[in-house]
Amino acid sequence: MKNIIKDLIIKSLSKIDKSSNISIESIEVSICKDKKFGDFSSNVSMKFAHLYDLKPRDLARKIIHEIEENDNILKIEVAGPGFINFFVSKNTQFEIIEKILEDKTSFGKNKEGNNKKILIEFVSANPTGPLHVGHGRGAAFGDCLSNILKENGYEISKEYYVNDAGKQIDILTLSVLQRYHELIDNNYDFNYEDLYKGEYVWDIAAEIHRKHEKNFFIENLNSMKINNIDDYISSVKNILSEKKFNEVKNLAVNFIQVNIKKTLILSGINFDSWFFESSLLRDNNLKKVISFLSNNNHTYEKDNALWFKSQQIGDEKDRVLIKENKDHTYLSTDIAYHKNKVERKFNKVINIWGADHHGYVPRIKGAFNIFSKGESDLIILLVQFANLFRGKDKISMSTRSGNFITLEQLLKEVGKDATRFFYIARKSDQHMDFDIELAKSNNSNNPVYYIQYAHARICSIFKQSIENGMQFSFNKDYLELLSKEEEMKIIKKLSSYPDIIKKSAEKYEPHLLTNYMRELAQEIHSYYNKFQILVDDSKLRNARLALIEASRYVLKNSGRIIGINMPDKM
């Protein structure tokens, strides 16, 4: 119906001025929230009045005057500063039910992104420990956004960037080595300040000890004098050998990566690719990138370090790429990684980062643009932290000290469905409180339970219809019997579903879909509580069954996108 209205408006504008070159894509038509203003509304007159040298209300009247008659349109009115409101015939409203029953699981899909490729990088937590609840929100958001973009026709590649090089990984290796020595000789007692202390470090050390026994043992390691963490790392590498240190490092990183993948699978998330930072250090990849930047006047030397001219591309100041000791910074490998993204020829690249990385955005965007030269866009979406509660009690956590709840623990306690839904139920750039007790509850206060129960209720009605010999038989002519206000509300809500899918993709906001699911579930519950579906009148019964069957498809489709199951019974 929206496309019909858009076409009518375009033809009308052309009659007013044949030289008009307004595209149909620029015409906005939305569903009216209040039925007294009609079924659909357009702001076209306010948007383009200046092109016709008219006031918005005057242009709106001209558009209405020139619009050709259409059987789908009952009347058209001007409202407010120049809105054009369309009232459609009743039969036209019912067409959405027929379309849903025809399209089934494809309903809501569109071709906006056809032939366009998008790379979405998300989670990308350092492999220095298991995924914790702080990582969960970005994980759920990235996966749901990927699903929404697929519904809009985009070809999506999901990628996890593994930071398996750099100082943090060396610190993890030291942490494991110390625990490993304590397992061999319980007289060893180490200071773990600035190191990782979680139980998982013991698990890694035990695994290494079982398989490699004393192969990595260093005599008198606990008596080694340590001035700072960098000197400690250097000394251990010299004594143990770089080769053996790297072997422990790889064992530790692999152990954690296996755990991360296991947790992601529990979350219902599968990545298409895993990109390792260490690959950028092989085959002179990083050196080539640094050379390119230097040869193109994007760097300079100062204080025996190599600096990136990031201030010129929007950053607040210039940044170091290669330190005085010739070690690379995280920025240098991040730039090299984004050059690699550009080389893979995606139309768009989306990074999903934690909100604490907001200061990092200008330098990475600037570096990306150096390599992309406008042929690809980089979108960086920031996800705020989630506070974890048990009822009214906030749970405090510290990653380095090992005092945190893992995402796996949350998934096992609350379940995948509630975890995913709760994480994306609010706009991603807003802080959120995740109440574990609410997520586990089986009542209408829990939005996941409320939505799933609406689906289960519909399934129960169809089961009863079969048991009572009232098999559903669709006939579009019966739909005109749907006259109750609650029925029309459901039809209106179903009609808005394709728009929600489009808007969620355009704005990168999956929470629009979770809000929609709650609203649709509310309409279904209200209808169920007020009216009997399986009435004796077979025509009315089949009309009502068609309505709730269409609702069931939309709930199931949206649940698939969000990543939650829709049970047949509860």
ZAMARGU-4260 file (C-alpha; in steps of 0.2 Angstrom, whole numbers, plus 5000, padded with zeros to 4 digits):
<rodrens>
0) 5000/5000/5000 | 5014/5012/5004 | 5021/5010/4986 | 5004/5013/4979 | 5003/5029/4989
5) 5021/5034/4984 | 5017/5031/4965 | 5001/5042/4967 | 5011/5056/4975 | 5024/5056/4961
10) 5012/5056/4947 | 5003/5070/4956 | 5019/5081/4958 | 5023/5078/4939 | 5006/5085/4935
15) 5009/5100/4945 | 5026/5103/4937 | 5032/5091/4923 | 5050/5097/4926 | 5049/5089/4944
20) 5063/5077/4946 | 5059/5070/4964 | 5062/5052/4965 | 5050/5039/4972 | 5064/5034/4985
25) 5063/5052/4993 | 5045/5051/4996 | 5041/5046/5014 | 5025/5037/5019 | 5022/5031/5036
30) 5008/5022/5046 | 4998/5033/5056 | 4998/5029/5075 | 4981/5037/5078 | 4967/5030/5067
35) 4958/5047/5067 | 4972/5054/5056 | 4970/5040/5044 | 4980/5024/5039 | 4995/5032/5031
40) 5003/5049/5031 | 5016/5058/5020 | 5026/5074/5024 | 5030/5076/5006 | 5023/5094/5005
45) 5033/5100/5019 | 5049/5092/5012 | 5047/5099/4995 | 5037/5115/4996 | 5052/5126/4993
50) 5054/5118/4976 | 5037/5123/4971 | 5038/5140/4979 | 5022/5136/4989 | 5018/5135/5007
55) 5017/5116/5013 | 4998/5116/5016 | 4995/5124/4998 | 5006/5111/4990 | 4997/5097/5000
60) 4980/5103/4993 | 4987/5104/4975 | 4994/5086/4977 | 4977/5080/4983 | 4968/5089/4969
65) 4979/5081/4956 | 4980/5063/4963 | 4971/5051/4952 | 4957/5040/4959 | 4961/5023/4966
70) 4950/5010/4973 | 4961/5007/4988 | 4959/5025/4994 | 4943/5031/5003 | 4948/5049/5006
75) 4963/5060/5008 | 4965/5075/5020 | 4977/5089/5024 | 4982/5090/5042 | 4993/5101/5053
80) 5007/5110/5045 | 5005/5101/5029 | 5004/5082/5032 | 4994/5072/5019 | 4983/5058/5027
85) 4977/5044/5017 | 4962/5033/5023 | 4962/5016/5014 | 4947/5004/5011 | 4944/4990/5023
90) 4948/4977/5010 | 4965/4985/5007 | 4969/4983/5025 | 4966/4965/5025 | 4978/4962/5011
95) 4992/4961/5023 | 4985/4945/5031 | 4984/4937/5014 | 5002/4942/5010 | 5009/4936/5026
100) 5001/4919/5024 | 5008/4918/5006 | 5025/4924/5010 | 5026/4914/5027 | 5045/4915/5033
105) 5049/4927/5019 | 5037/4941/5025 | 5046/4957/5029 | 5062/4953/5018 | 5067/4966/5005
110) 5080/4969/4992 | 5087/4985/4999 | 5105/4978/5000 | 5105/4967/4985 | 5123/4965/4978
115) 5130/4975/4992 | 5143/4967/5004 | 5145/4971/5022 | 5159/4965/5034 | 5153/4966/5053
120) 5167/4965/5066 | 5161/4962/5084 | 5165/4955/5101 | 5184/4954/5096 | 5188/4952/5115
125) 5206/4950/5119 | 5210/4931/5121 | 5217/4935/5139 | 5202/4927/5148 | 5184/4920/5145
130) 5170/4931/5138 | 5162/4939/5153 | 5144/4947/5154 | 5152/4964/5148 | 5155/4956/5131
135) 5138/4949/5130 | 5129/4965/5124 | 5141/4968/5110 | 5140/4950/5105 | 5120/4950/5104
140) 5119/4967/5096 | 5132/4962/5082 | 5123/4945/5078 | 5106/4953/5078 | 5111/4967/5067
145) 5119/4955/5055 | 5102/4945/5054 | 5093/4961/5051 | 5104/4967/5037 | 5102/4950/5029
150) 5083/4952/5030 | 5086/4968/5020 | 5096/4958/5006 | 5114/4962/5011 | 5127/4949/5010
155) 5135/4949/5027 | 5152/4942/5033 | 5154/4941/5052 | 5172/4943/5059 | 5181/4941/5075
160) 5197/4950/5077 | 5209/4941/5088 | 5222/4952/5097 | 5234/4938/5099 | 5250/4949/5099
165) 5256/4963/5111 | 5259/4966/5129 | 5243/4959/5136 | 5246/4942/5128 | 5264/4942/5136
170) 5256/4946/5153 | 5244/4932/5151 | 5258/4920/5147 | 5268/4926/5163 | 5252/4923/5173
175) 5250/4905/5166 | 5269/4902/5169 | 5268/4907/5187 | 5253/4896/5190 | 5262/4882/5181
180) 5277/4883/5193 | 5265/4883/5208 | 5258/4867/5202 | 5275/4859/5200 | 5281/4865/5217
185) 5269/4871/5229 | 5283/4880/5239 | 5283/4893/5224 | 5273/4909/5229 | 5272/4923/5217
190) 5265/4941/5217 | 5251/4943/5205 | 5250/4962/5204 | 5247/4967/5186 | 5244/4949/5181
195) 5229/4939/5178 | 5221/4930/5193 | 5206/4921/5187 | 5202/4903/5190 | 5204/4900/5171
200) 5223/4904/5173 | 5224/4888/5184 | 5215/4878/5171 | 5227/4883/5157 | 5242/4880/5168
205) 5235/4863/5173 | 5232/4858/5155 | 5250/4863/5150 | 5257/4854/5165 | 5248/4838/5160
210) 5254/4838/5142 | 5271/4845/5144 | 5276/4841/5162 | 5292/4851/5167 | 5296/4857/5149
215) 5294/4875/5153 | 5301/4875/5171 | 5313/4889/5176 | 5323/4886/5192 | 5322/4900/5205
220) 5309/4909/5195 | 5301/4915/5211 | 5317/4923/5217 | 5319/4934/5201 | 5320/4952/5205
225) 5307/4962/5196 | 5308/4981/5193 | 5293/4982/5181 | 5282/4971/5171 | 5292/4974/5154
230) 5309/4969/5162 | 5300/4953/5169 | 5294/4948/5152 | 5311/4951/5144 | 5320/4941/5158
235) 5308/4926/5157 | 5310/4926/5138 | 5329/4926/5139 | 5329/4912/5152 | 5316/4901/5144
240) 5320/4906/5126 | 5309/4915/5115 | 5303/4899/5106 | 5297/4891/5122 | 5289/4907/5128
245) 5279/4908/5112 | 5274/4890/5114 | 5266/4893/5131 | 5258/4909/5123 | 5251/4899/5109
250) 5244/4886/5121 | 5236/4899/5132 | 5228/4909/5118 | 5222/4893/5110 | 5214/4887/5126
255) 5205/4903/5128 | 5200/4904/5110 | 5192/4886/5112 | 5182/4893/5127 | 5177/4909/5118
260) 5170/4899/5103 | 5161/4887/5115 | 5153/4902/5123 | 5148/4910/5107 | 5140/4894/5101
265) 5129/4894/5117 | 5124/4912/5112 | 5119/4906/5095 | 5133/4915/5087 | 5144/4908/5073
270) 5157/4919/5065 | 5162/4917/5046 | 5180/4922/5049 | 5193/4924/5063 | 5206/4937/5059
275) 5222/4935/5070 | 5233/4951/5074 | 5248/4940/5073 | 5245/4937/5054 | 5249/4955/5052
280) 5266/4953/5059 | 5271/4939/5047 | 5277/4942/5029 | 5281/4960/5033 | 5263/4965/5032
285) 5264/4978/5046 | 5281/4985/5039 | 5272/4987/5022 | 5258/4997/5029 | 5270/5008/5039
290) 5281/5011/5024 | 5265/5016/5014 | 5260/5029/5027 | 5278/5036/5028 | 5280/5037/5009
295) 5263/5046/5008 | 5268/5059/5021 | 5256/5052/5035 | 5271/5050/5048 | 5286/5059/5055
300) 5299/5054/5068 | 5301/5062/5085 | 5310/5056/5101 | 5316/5041/5092 | 5298/5035/5089
305) 5287/5035/5073 | 5272/5046/5074 | 5255/5045/5064 | 5249/5062/5059 | 5232/5058/5066
310) 5227/5075/5070 | 5226/5080/5052 | 5212/5067/5050 | 5201/5072/5064 | 5210/5065/5080
315) 5214/5076/5095 | 5233/5074/5093 | 5246/5063/5084 | 5249/5045/5089 | 5264/5034/5091
320) 5265/5020/5078 | 5282/5013/5082 | 5289/5016/5100 | 5307/5021/5105 | 5311/5002/5108
325) 5305/4998/5090 | 5289/4989/5097 | 5274/4992/5087 | 5258/5000/5096 | 5241/4993/5095
330) 5236/5007/5083 | 5249/5001/5070 | 5241/4984/5069 | 5224/4991/5070 | 5228/5002/5055
335) 5235/4987/5046 | 5220/4977/5049 | 5208/4990/5042 | 5219/4991/5027 | 5216/4973/5025
340) 5197/4976/5027 | 5198/4989/5013 | 5207/4977/5001 | 5193/4964/5003 | 5182/4975/4993
345) 5167/4977/5005 | 5154/4991/5001 | 5153/4994/5020 | 5163/4989/5035 | 5154/4990/5052
350) 5164/4989/5068 | 5155/4986/5085 | 5165/4993/5099 | 5163/4996/5118 | 5159/5014/5122
355) 5176/5015/5131 | 5183/5016/5114 | 5175/5032/5108 | 5191/5041/5108 | 5198/5029/5096
360) 5185/5032/5083 | 5193/5047/5074 | 5210/5040/5071 | 5204/5023/5064 | 5191/5031/5053
365) 5204/5043/5046 | 5216/5029/5043 | 5203/5019/5035 | 5199/5033/5023 | 5217/5035/5018
370) 5216/5017/5011 | 5198/5016/5005 | 5198/5033/4995 | 5179/5034/4996 | 5176/5016/4989
375) 5170/5009/5005 | 5162/5016/5021 | 5167/5013/5039 | 5153/5013/5052 | 5158/5012/5070
380) 5144/5008/5082 | 5147/5010/5101 | 5139/4999/5113 | 5137/5005/5131 | 5141/4994/5146
385) 5128/4983/5154 | 5126/4983/5173 | 5121/4966/5181 | 5109/4965/5195 | 5101/4951/5205
390) 5084/4960/5209 | 5090/4976/5217 | 5108/4971/5221 | 5121/4976/5209 | 5135/4964/5205
395) 5152/4971/5205 | 5165/4964/5194 | 5184/4966/5190 | 5192/4957/5175 | 5210/4958/5180
400) 5207/4952/5197 | 5196/4937/5190 | 5181/4943/5200 | 5168/4942/5186 | 5153/4932/5180
405) 5157/4924/5163 | 5145/4925/5149 | 5144/4906/5149 | 5138/4906/5167 | 5125/4919/5163
410) 5119/4909/5148 | 5117/4893/5158 | 5108/4902/5172 | 5096/4913/5162 | 5096/4904/5145
415) 5100/4910/5127 | 5084/4918/5123 | 5082/4929/5138 | 5101/4934/5137 | 5100/4939/5119
420) 5084/4948/5121 | 5088/4958/5136 | 5105/4963/5129 | 5097/4972/5114 | 5081/4978/5122
425) 5088/4995/5124 | 5096/5006/5111 | 5115/5001/5111 | 5122/5018/5115 | 5112/5019/5131
430) 5117/5011/5148 | 5106/4996/5153 | 5103/4986/5168 | 5102/4967/5166 | 5091/4959/5180
435) 5095/4941/5181 | 5080/4937/5192 | 5068/4946/5180 | 5076/4936/5165 | 5073/4920/5174
440) 5055/4924/5179 | 5040/4916/5171 | 5027/4930/5171 | 5022/4944/5160 | 5035/4956/5168
445) 5048/4946/5158 | 5046/4952/5140 | 5054/4936/5133 | 5041/4925/5142 | 5027/4937/5137
450) 5032/4936/5119 | 5035/4917/5119 | 5018/4915/5128 | 5009/4924/5114 | 5016/4912/5101
455) 5012/4897/5112 | 4994/4903/5114 | 4992/4904/5096 | 4999/4887/5093 | 4987/4880/5107
460) 4972/4888/5098 | 4977/4879/5082 | 4979/4862/5091 | 4962/4864/5099 | 4954/4868/5082
465) 4961/4852/5075 | 4955/4842/5090 | 4938/4849/5088 | 4937/4846/5070 | 4938/4864/5066
470) 4952/4864/5053 | 4958/4881/5047 | 4953/4885/5029 | 4959/4902/5022 | 4947/4912/5012
475) 4951/4931/5009 | 4932/4935/5007 | 4930/4930/5026 | 4942/4944/5032 | 4929/4957/5030
480) 4921/4950/5046 | 4935/4956/5056 | 4928/4972/5063 | 4933/4973/5081 | 4945/4987/5087
485) 4957/4974/5094 | 4957/4965/5077 | 4961/4981/5067 | 4975/4985/5080 | 4983/4968/5076
490) 4981/4971/5057 | 4989/4988/5059 | 5004/4981/5069 | 5007/4967/5056 | 5007/4980/5042
495) 5021/4990/5051 | 5032/4974/5052 | 5041/4977/5035 | 5045/4995/5040 | 5052/4990/5056
500) 5064/4978/5047 | 5069/4992/5036 | 5071/5005/5049 | 5081/4993/5061 | 5094/4991/5047
505) 5094/5009/5041 | 5097/5015/5059 | 5107/5000/5065 | 5095/4998/5079 | 5089/4980/5083
510) 5080/4986/5098 | 5066/4993/5087 | 5062/4975/5083 | 5062/4969/5101 | 5050/4984/5105
515) 5039/4979/5090 | 5038/4961/5097 | 5032/4966/5114 | 5019/4978/5106 | 5013/4964/5095
520) 5012/4951/5109 | 5002/4964/5120 | 4989/4966/5106 | 4988/4947/5104 | 4986/4944/5123
525) 4972/4958/5124 | 4963/4950/5109 | 4964/4932/5116 | 4958/4938/5133 | 4943/4947/5126
530) 4937/4936/5111 | 4934/4918/5107 | 4943/4913/5092 | 4935/4896/5089 | 4917/4902/5087
535) 4903/4891/5079 | 4902/4903/5064 | 4915/4895/5052 | 4917/4910/5042 | 4921/4921/5057
540) 4932/4907/5065 | 4942/4906/5049 | 4944/4924/5048 | 4951/4925/5066 | 4962/4910/5063
545) 4969/4919/5048 | 4973/4934/5059 | 4982/4924/5072 | 4991/4913/5060 | 4998/4929/5052
550) 5003/4935/5069 | 5012/4918/5072 | 5022/4920/5056 | 5028/4937/5061 | 5032/4932/5079
555) 5042/4917/5072 | 5051/4928/5059 | 5056/4941/5071 | 5061/4928/5084 | 5073/4920/5071
560) 5081/4937/5068 | 5083/4941/5086 | 5089/4924/5090 | 5076/4917/5102 | 5065/4902/5100
565) 5046/4902/5098 | 5039/4887/5108 | 5023/4879/5103 | 5018/4876/5121 | 5023/4883/5138
</rodrens>
